[in-house]
Amino acid sequence: MYPAGGSPAIRPSGENGPVQNRKVLVVLAVVLGVALIAVAIVYWAEPAKSLPSFFPGHVAGSGHHHAKHGIAIFLLGLACLAFAWFNSGSKRSAAQSS
């Protein structure tokens, strides 16, 4: 019994499924990391009144900059990029590398 798409969600490890899934995760992590860093720059550059209304910290008429929001989102973006970096390398065990 397969999901509605007609193919299994998880392929056996003998096929290229897990490798392909890892590549998709790496691409998504890079895109998300770059987007989060861009949002952090917006938090640092714009006062609270100029932030888009869907951003946390938007306050109409406020000239305050949300530096802590920017730092937190910047660190999340760096974490996404680090995740992508560590998952983009080859899968070698310690015994194979010696």
ABEGO torsion letter per residue (X at the ends): XBBAAGBBABBBAABAAAAAAAAAAAAAAAAAAAAAAAAAAAAAABBAAABBAABBGBBBGBABBBAAAAAAAAAAAAAAAAAAAAAABBBBBAAAAX
